[in-house]
Amino acid sequence: MATNAPLKRVGTHNGSFHCDEALGCFMIRLTNRFTNAEIIRTRDAQVLEGLDAVLDVGGVYDPNRDRYDHHQKGFDEVFGHGFYTKLSSAGLVYKHFGKEIIAKELQVDEGHPDVHRLFLAIYKSFMEAIDATDNGINQFDTDKPPRYVNNTHLSSRVGRLNLDWIEPDQSPEKENEAFQRAMALVGSEFLDSVRYHATSWLPARSIVAGCLAARQDIDPSGEIMVLTRFCPWKLHLFELEEEMKLDPPIIYVLYQDDRSKTWRVQAMAVSPDRFESRKPLPSKWRGLRDDELSKEAGIPGCVFVHMSGFIGGNQSYEGALAMAKAALKL
């Protein structure tokens, strides 16, 4: 049914723009209430007062009035669900509207369990870094300067879309055009993340759950899991282990390499964000290849074991399983 209701108006500040308000403006326009809202860029308090929503300016956080600033003294809102990073304007919009946006993309009801699972996964993998970067939170707890500069992340790329100081036309119109480009950039990456998690990451969960349920059939220890089909498995496995209170946990995961058709033995990391393995492949195998490795391990068909012991390979499934079983005992 056609409606003649006027478009809503969403305000944010003018001048230099950042990733958080560009993304916040993009996301809020995906909601039913603010579909295709007009973006008004100003710091005029009177103008802002009359708008339907205000992001990243105004000194007020009040979701009941759709005010989403995070610069005011005393602001300490976080996403929750085990996340403690202070939110930016983008994080605030995501916290209040993320489930609606995800549900629309999935074409399911907002209460569907997949929506909540994606809501958390997308915050962890995509949104939290934007909140942290905008609030000046270091990625690591250290006073030492970083060992290298990274200007390739999304917030840096948005920053480079601001008008250059040598640009002769510094008009508000030109600035607003640049902001529209920033919204398009962050919006496409946000939607890419939502679609990847919905169509690739989430369907993998049931595959991992099935493989985990069959672990005792692979080895009586219950510490070896075989992926029947390669998929994004790591985070699912950590979550499922926790949910199932798995004891003992998985030590090695076997899967077939799609390209070479050889088999991999991967040691589970101690946690999703750590490289160290729960039990690396044996030190005497590390760095060896082919016949030399097969001889050392006493297992035919070995291909390699990485110097860190986090992964190895064998020509056959049987060989990879033999490597995993032997490694458990060494």
Phi, psi and omega in degrees: 000129181290146177227145179257014180299136181294150178296144175291161179237126182246128182256145167214174185283155172270189184081202181302137180247162183230171182300322190293315181284333176296316179290320178301316179295319179296313185294318184295334178283352176274350183276159179298320186289329186241027180308124177054032180301151175283135179264122179250118182255110183199160170247007180290113186301322181293319178296314181300322182301327184272002183270161184284329176211151180223130183239134167068015179202159175103344175071022182226134167243108180210093184299335178294335177249010182055050175247120189230065173257158182226012184266347187287152179299137178090353179288125178214030182293136176235170183289328185085197179057032180090003177257138186235011179284132178299137186279149168263185178297324178296316179298323178295315179297317180296319181301320185269334186238354186303317182295320178298316181297315181294317180299321178295320181293321180279345184059047175228172178290150182299334181277358180298135182301330178298327181296314181295319180298317179291322178307315180286317184295319181288326175298314183296315189271340187231308190285320189300322180297325179291318176300312184295316181298315182294329181267007176068033181266124180293148179288334183234146178279087179201148176272351182287147176293153179298151182282344176204162179262137176241104177253022182257354182284168189301318181298321177295318182293323175295317180304324182287348178277349174298153180301132177290148182297337180270359177293120184294330181262102180255027185290157176304324180297315180295320179296318180294325175298318179295321179295323177298322177295321178296317178299318181295320180296305184292326181295318181293322180289323177298311181294324174302318180294316179300314184290322176299312182295324182285318189262340183242306186292312185293315179300337179292337184301316182292327177296312181296319180299319179294319180293323179294320180296332183267009189297326181293334178288337181279312180207136183301338180296332185075011185257002179240130177240139177249124175281119180288338178210130183293136182199172176292101193250337195296306183296322177301318183295316177300314181295316181293322176302316181293314182297321182273357184050052186292125178214117003283160178284170178288133179258317181231141176242129178254138174205157181271135175284122186299327185277307186273345183066008171279174182251146180249146170242112182247130177281132179294137175287161182291333177202166186299332185253017180239149181269335183298142182266153175298318176208095181300159174300152190308141184299327182287348176269339192294136178082355179269158181222155167048232187299320180299317179291316180301320180293315181296318183277339185071028182229122180290154172082009179295143181251311181193162164223129182298151182302331180272348180080011183279341182207151175213176182216156176216154181296331186231162175299315181300320179293318179296318179296320178297321177298314182296316181296319178294319182296326178300326185272341185273000000 
